[in-house]
């Protein structure tokens, strides 16, 4: 007679074998899916990188052919179906703004670029004749190019969306026609042969003011015009708004020092300091451009500096120098699909 325990052992072995085979099949399937996913991911990454390369190379080809080599033949659009194994398309969506699309193996990279002629205008959010010092505790954002002829000391918490350059080629600070502004102020009786404090009692202020001494601006002042000082401009207060009264005007010009300090300070326009420019307050917003012949210092929370060419175009009494030649290509937006 066959021992019934033998049947039980055979059944257990069979069940164990099936479980083991199922486990091995599951592991093999999982490994296969993992390898497939890795290959698929790597393939998509390589295709995306190739699409990016096609977009950038297509842009360089287009600019050289139709902007530099043959500027009279600028096209509003251009494309090539067989370019480095893929395709690029370029469409002019606005004045000097191009949409560049690179495609490769169902992957697409879209780039929007603004193309500016170097030397044709001032394209710096911040520019210093010597150095720019961003304190380690400075926080915020700079949208625009930054340049110092000597050194730029950066802060990890002050994000710069634009180029940061230092040294050569050097950029010449603009020349200011101080007598022009002095005469403008004299015509309207706003020449001050001494010190001047602008406070809430006289706000809003307008026109061109020329102060031979130190000029101060305190809390809750609205200033629409041009403020010029031979000594120092000190802004120290809350809820202050400074802006030019009309296009073609700077907003702050000083032969020596400009100090911007306070909370909820908003400045629109071009700011110039002959020696030193300091950002020291919290929640300071500058839309336009700022320049110092020597040093710029940035310190504080929520600093927002955004370059806007409208505030440096055709300024009365301010002459910008050219700085090199060729094309300066700046990416203002990047999108990948």
C-alpha positions in Angstrom: 0.0 0.0 0.0 1.2 3.5 -0.9 1.7 5.7 2.1 -0.9 8.6 1.8 1.7 11.0 3.1 3.6 10.6 -0.2 0.7 12.1 -2.1 0.7 15.0 0.3 4.4 15.6 -0.3 4.0 15.4 -4.1 1.2 17.9 -3.9 3.3 20.3 -1.8 6.2 20.0 -4.2 3.9 20.7 -7.2 2.4 23.8 -5.5 5.9 25.0 -4.5 7.1 24.6 -8.0 4.2 26.5 -9.4 4.7 29.3 -6.9 8.4 29.4 -7.8 7.7 29.5 -11.5 5.1 32.2 -11.1 7.5 34.2 -9.0 10.3 33.9 -11.5 7.9 34.8 -14.4 6.8 37.9 -12.5 10.4 38.9 -11.8 11.3 38.3 -15.4 8.3 40.3 -16.6 9.1 43.2 -14.2 12.7 43.2 -15.3 11.6 43.2 -18.9 9.3 46.2 -18.3 12.0 48.0 -16.3 14.5 47.6 -19.1 11.9 48.6 -21.7 11.0 51.7 -19.6 14.7 52.6 -19.2 15.2 52.3 -22.9 12.1 54.2 -23.7 13.0 57.0 -21.2 16.5 57.2 -22.5 15.2 57.3 -26.1 12.8 60.1 -25.2 15.6 62.0 -23.5 18.0 61.7 -26.4 15.2 62.7 -28.8 14.4 65.7 -26.7 18.0 66.7 -26.5 18.3 66.3 -30.3 15.2 68.4 -30.8 16.8 71.1 -28.6 20.0 70.9 -30.6 18.0 71.2 -33.9 16.2 74.3 -32.6 19.4 76.0 -31.5 21.4 75.0 -34.6 18.5 76.1 -36.8 18.3 79.4 -35.1 22.1 80.0 -35.5 21.8 79.1 -39.2 18.9 81.4 -39.7 20.5 84.4 -37.9 23.7 84.0 -39.8 22.0 83.7 -43.2 19.3 86.3 -42.8 20.4 88.7 -40.0 24.1 89.0 -40.3 25.2 87.9 -43.8 22.1 89.2 -45.7 20.3 91.6 -43.3 18.3 93.1 -46.2 16.8 89.6 -46.8 15.3 89.1 -43.3 12.5 86.6 -43.5 9.4 86.5 -41.4 9.6 82.7 -41.4 12.0 79.9 -42.4 12.0 76.1 -42.1 14.0 73.1 -43.1 12.5 69.6 -43.1 15.8 67.6 -43.3 18.1 69.3 -40.8 20.3 67.0 -38.7 17.8 64.2 -39.0 14.9 66.4 -37.9 13.1 69.6 -38.7 13.2 73.2 -37.5 10.7 76.0 -38.1 11.3 79.7 -37.3 8.5 82.3 -37.2 8.8 86.0 -36.5 6.0 86.6 -33.9 6.9 90.3 -33.2 9.6 92.9 -33.9 12.9 91.2 -33.2 11.2 88.2 -31.5 11.3 84.8 -33.0 9.5 81.5 -32.2 11.9 78.6 -32.9 10.7 75.0 -33.1 12.9 72.0 -33.2 11.4 68.5 -33.9 12.9 65.0 -33.8 11.2 61.6 -33.4 7.9 63.0 -32.1 9.7 65.2 -29.6 9.5 69.0 -29.9 11.4 71.9 -28.4 10.0 75.4 -28.6 12.1 78.5 -27.8 11.1 82.2 -27.9 14.1 84.5 -28.4 14.5 88.2 -28.5 17.3 89.3 -30.9 19.0 92.6 -30.1 21.8 94.3 -32.0 24.7 94.9 -29.6 25.5 98.6 -29.4 22.1 99.6 -30.7 20.8 100.4 -27.2 21.4 99.9 -23.5 20.3 96.4 -22.5 21.4 96.1 -18.9 19.2 95.8 -15.8 22.3 96.6 -13.7 25.6 98.0 -14.9 28.6 99.2 -12.8 31.9 100.7 -13.9 33.7 98.8 -11.2 31.9 96.2 -9.2 28.5 94.8 -8.3 28.1 93.3 -4.8 25.1 91.2 -4.0 25.1 90.6 -0.2 24.7 87.0 0.9 21.3 87.8 2.5 20.0 89.7 -0.6 16.9 88.0 -1.9 14.7 88.5 -5.0 14.9 88.5 -8.7 16.7 90.4 -11.5 15.2 90.0 -15.0 17.8 91.4 -17.4 21.5 91.5 -18.1 24.0 92.4 -15.4 27.5 93.7 -16.0 30.4 95.1 -14.1 33.7 96.1 -15.6 35.6 94.7 -12.6 33.7 92.0 -10.7 30.2 90.7 -9.9 29.8 89.1 -6.5 26.6 87.0 -6.6 24.1 85.9 -4.0 22.6 82.4 -4.2 19.2 83.9 -3.1 19.1 86.6 -5.7 18.0 84.9 -8.9 19.2 86.5 -12.2 17.3 85.7 -15.4 19.7 87.1 -17.9 23.4 87.2 -18.7 25.9 88.0 -15.9 29.2 89.3 -17.2 32.3 91.0 -15.8 35.5 92.4 -17.1 36.2 92.8 -20.8 34.8 93.9 -23.1 34.2 96.9 -20.8 31.0 98.8 -21.0 31.1 102.6 -20.8 28.6 104.2 -18.5 26.4 106.8 -20.1 27.3 110.5 -20.2 24.9 112.9 -18.4 24.3 116.5 -19.5 24.0 118.0 -16.1 23.6 121.6 -17.4 20.6 120.5 -19.5 18.7 119.4 -16.4 19.8 122.4 -14.4 18.4 124.7 -17.1 15.1 122.7 -17.2 14.7 123.1 -13.4 15.5 126.8 -13.5 12.8 127.4 -16.1 10.1 126.0 -13.7 11.5 127.4 -10.5 12.6 124.0 -9.2 16.3 124.6 -8.9 17.3 124.3 -5.2 20.7 125.7 -4.2 21.1 123.6 -1.1 19.3 120.6 0.4 15.7 119.5 -0.3 13.4 117.1 1.5 10.4 115.7 -0.4 7.7 114.6 2.0 4.0 113.7 2.1 2.9 117.3 2.6 4.0 118.4 -0.8 3.2 115.2 -2.7 2.7 114.6 -5.5 5.8 116.2 -7.1 6.3 116.7 -10.8 8.7 118.1 -13.4 12.4 118.4 -13.3 14.0 119.1 -9.9 17.7 120.0 -9.6 19.1 120.0 -6.1 22.6 121.3 -5.5 22.9 119.5 -2.2 21.4 116.3 -0.7 17.9 115.3 -1.8 15.7 113.2 0.5 12.4 111.5 -0.1 10.3 110.3 2.8 7.1 108.2 3.3 4.1 108.3 1.1 5.5 110.4 -1.7 4.6 110.2 -5.4 7.2 111.8 -7.7 6.5 112.0 -11.5 9.5 113.6 -13.2 13.3 113.8 -12.9 15.2 114.3 -9.7 18.8 115.4 -10.0 21.3 115.9 -7.2 24.9 117.0 -7.1 25.6 115.3 -3.8 23.3 112.5 -2.7 19.8 111.1 -3.3 18.5 109.3 -0.2 15.1 107.6 -0.4 14.1 106.3 3.0 10.4 105.6 3.6 7.4 103.4 2.9 5.0 103.4 0.0 7.0 105.7 -2.3 6.5 105.8 -6.1 9.0 107.4 -8.5 8.5 107.5 -12.3 9.2 109.9 -15.2 6.4 112.2 -16.2 6.8 111.4 -19.9 8.7 109.1 -22.2 12.3 110.1 -22.9 13.1 111.1 -19.3 15.3 109.4 -16.7 14.0 109.3 -13.1 17.0 109.6 -10.7 20.4 111.2 -11.5 23.1 111.9 -9.0 26.7 113.0 -9.4 27.8 111.0 -6.3 25.6 108.6 -4.3 22.1 107.1 -4.5 20.6 105.1 -1.6 17.3 103.3 -1.9 15.9 102.2 1.4 12.4 101.5 2.6 9.4 99.3 2.2 7.1 99.2 -0.8 9.4 101.4 -2.9 8.5 101.4 -6.6 10.7 103.0 -9.2 10.1 103.1 -12.9 12.8 104.6 -15.2 16.6 105.0 -15.5 18.6 105.5 -12.3 22.2 106.8 -12.4 24.8 107.3 -9.7 28.2 108.9 -10.3 29.9 107.0 -7.5 27.7 104.5 -5.6 24.2 103.0 -5.8 22.8 101.1 -2.9 19.6 99.0 -2.6 19.1 98.5 1.1 15.4 98.2 1.8 12.7 95.5 1.7 10.2 95.1 -1.2 12.0 97.4 -3.6 10.9 97.2 -7.3 12.8 98.8 -10.1 11.4 98.6 -13.7 13.9 100.1 -16.1 17.6 100.1 -15.6 20.2 101.3 -13.0 23.9 102.3 -13.5 26.7 103.4 -11.3 30.1 104.6 -12.5 31.8 102.8 -9.6 29.8 100.4 -7.4 26.4 98.9 -7.0 25.4 97.2 -3.7 22.3 95.1 -3.2 21.0 94.1 0.2 17.5 93.3 1.5 14.5 91.1 0.9 12.2 91.0 -2.1 14.3 92.9 -4.5 12.7 93.0 -7.9 14.7 94.5 -10.8 13.3 94.1 -14.3 14.9 95.7 -17.3 12.6 97.6 -19.6 14.0 99.1 -22.8 11.2 101.7 -22.9 12.8 103.5 -20.0 16.2 103.9 -21.6 15.2 104.7 -25.2 15.9 108.2 -26.5 16.5 109.7 -23.1 17.0 113.5 -23.0 20.3 114.5 -21.5 21.6 111.0 -21.3 23.9 109.5 -24.0 24.6 105.8 -24.0 27.8 104.5 -25.6 28.0 101.5 -27.9 29.5 98.3 -26.7 30.7 95.9 -29.3 29.1 94.6 -32.5 27.2 91.6 -33.8 24.1 90.0 -32.4 23.3 89.5 -28.8 20.7 86.7 -28.5 18.7 86.5 -25.3 16.3 83.7 -24.5 13.2 85.2 -22.8 11.1 82.0 -22.6 11.8 78.3 -23.0 9.1 75.6 -23.6 9.5 71.9 -24.3 6.8 69.5 -25.3 
